[in-house]
Amino acid sequence: MIWYVVIVLVFAIFLFWLTSRKKNLNKVDREMVAKQWDGVEELFNQNRYKEAILEADKTFYFVLKRMNIKGATLGERLKNTKSFLKNYHNTWEAHKIRNRLVHEVDFEVSTKQAKWAIEEFKKTIKSLNVL
């Protein structure tokens, strides 16, 4: 009886480990991210900064979700990357710019802020070997 319990526990731990570990994106997902990112840069080049930042943020969310990073929101998922994301703090600041755009009626993003935020999202996605 005790061996049965041990086997079930080991199997449960293995399943938890398997489902909770970070994974790499497959080729189709990486191609989709690259296409999305082209759209982000096109929006930026058209001086549509707010839309570019929102799309960059959504693309980053997609990457974290596909990597199996746990969390319901980008903020929650981002917190779970702190141990391995090289530019964690800058990425968090870029996400905060996105939040201000969405939640603050009077917030206007400057060209400099938009460029910086988009570059940070891009650096982060590249550091995860997706772009």
C-alpha positions in Angstrom: 0.0 0.0 0.0 2.8 2.5 0.9 4.5 1.8 -2.5 1.3 2.7 -4.3 1.1 6.0 -2.4 4.8 6.7 -3.2 4.3 5.9 -6.9 1.3 8.2 -7.1 3.1 11.0 -5.4 6.2 10.7 -7.6 3.9 10.7 -10.7 2.0 13.7 -9.4 5.2 15.6 -8.8 6.5 14.7 -12.3 3.3 15.9 -13.9 3.5 19.2 -11.9 7.1 19.7 -13.0 6.2 18.9 -16.6 3.4 21.3 -16.8 5.0 24.1 -14.8 8.4 24.4 -16.6 9.3 27.1 -19.1 9.2 25.9 -22.6 10.6 27.3 -25.9 8.3 28.5 -28.7 7.9 26.3 -31.7 8.7 27.5 -35.2 5.1 28.5 -36.1 4.8 30.6 -32.9 8.1 32.3 -33.5 7.0 33.1 -37.1 3.8 34.5 -35.8 5.7 36.7 -33.2 8.0 37.9 -36.0 5.0 38.9 -38.1 3.3 40.6 -35.2 6.6 42.5 -34.5 6.7 43.7 -38.0 3.3 45.2 -37.4 4.5 46.8 -34.2 7.3 48.5 -36.1 5.0 49.6 -38.9 2.7 51.2 -36.4 5.6 53.0 -34.8 6.9 54.2 -38.2 3.4 55.6 -38.9 3.6 57.6 -35.6 0.8 55.5 -34.1 2.7 55.1 -30.8 -0.1 54.1 -28.6 -1.2 51.3 -30.9 2.4 50.2 -31.4 3.0 49.9 -27.6 -0.3 48.0 -27.1 0.6 45.6 -29.8 4.2 45.1 -28.4 2.7 44.4 -25.0 0.2 41.9 -26.5 3.0 40.2 -28.4 5.0 39.9 -25.3 2.0 38.5 -23.4 1.6 35.9 -26.2 5.3 34.9 -25.8 5.1 34.4 -22.0 1.8 32.5 -22.4 3.3 30.1 -25.0 6.4 29.7 -22.8 4.0 28.4 -20.1 4.8 31.2 -17.7 2.1 31.1 -15.1 -0.3 34.1 -14.4 -3.6 35.5 -15.6 -2.3 38.9 -16.6 0.9 40.1 -18.2 1.9 41.6 -14.9 1.5 38.3 -13.1 3.4 36.4 -15.8 6.1 39.1 -15.8 6.6 38.7 -12.0 7.3 35.0 -12.7 10.2 35.9 -15.0 12.2 37.8 -12.5 14.6 35.0 -11.9 15.7 34.6 -15.6 14.8 37.8 -17.5 17.9 39.9 -17.9 16.1 43.3 -18.4 13.2 42.5 -16.0 13.0 46.1 -14.6 13.0 47.8 -17.9 10.4 45.5 -19.3 8.2 46.2 -16.3 8.6 49.9 -16.9 7.6 49.4 -20.6 4.5 47.5 -19.4 3.7 50.4 -17.0 3.7 52.8 -20.0 1.2 50.5 -21.7 -0.9 50.6 -18.5 -0.8 54.3 -18.4 -2.0 54.5 -22.0 -4.9 52.2 -21.2 -6.0 53.6 -17.8 -5.1 57.3 -17.8 -7.3 59.5 -19.9 -4.9 62.4 -20.1 -1.6 60.4 -20.7 0.1 61.1 -24.0 3.1 59.1 -24.8 6.1 60.9 -26.3 8.0 59.7 -29.3 11.0 59.1 -27.0 9.0 57.1 -24.5 7.3 55.0 -27.2 10.6 54.2 -28.9 12.1 53.2 -25.6 9.2 51.0 -24.5 9.1 49.2 -27.9 12.8 48.7 -27.9 12.6 47.2 -24.4 9.9 44.8 -25.4 11.9 43.8 -28.4 15.1 43.3 -26.4 13.2 41.1 -24.0 11.6 39.0 -26.7 15.0 38.6 -28.3 16.6 37.6 -25.0 14.0 34.8 -24.9 15.2 33.6 -28.3 11.9 34.2 -30.0 12.8 37.1 -32.4 
